[in-house]
């Protein structure tokens, strides 16, 4: 079935997605590889940090022009289970040599082991911008704040009680957009 519709075949079904014949090649015509940014939130930030880390030979990552790392799990400490580890290990050992934006919550700053792990990683990132958003919780960076009434997100501790969750979300998205635009422009100028 090569018409992009129906099921089966290598395209899997659906109408003409990227997995269909020539789909990925078509993307290469519209994506500038010099403007691709690795990004993630929470454990996704750690995953993006791993993807953006310097390789085993000490060479900077060349797959991405920058990294956006939002409220990442850079350290796990579970005292009862005797777990105390920096995540991802490769990023902590090798560093991240591409420009990186770190946005964090006040909540995560309150966990000493997590804060220390974050500080250790950031020390190995020479070109970085670091922002800790005052009054925020980890949940302030999730799109779920738009699904629930503000009184629910604030009173149940999902987002900070002293900040407007919608305003905070808009502010952090603006920081990301500005950072990505600046880094993409810089990468294009090379």
Secondary structure, DSSP 8 states (H G I E B T S, - for coil): --SS-SS-STT-SSSS-TTSTTHHHHHHTT--GGG-EEEEETHHHHHHHHHHS--TTS----S-SEEEEES---EEEETTTTEEEESSHHHHHH---SEEEEEEEHHHHTSHHHHHHHHHHHTT-SSEEEEEETT--GGGGSGGGGTS-HHHHHHTTSS-TTS-HHHHHHHHHHHHHHHHHHHHHHHHH-
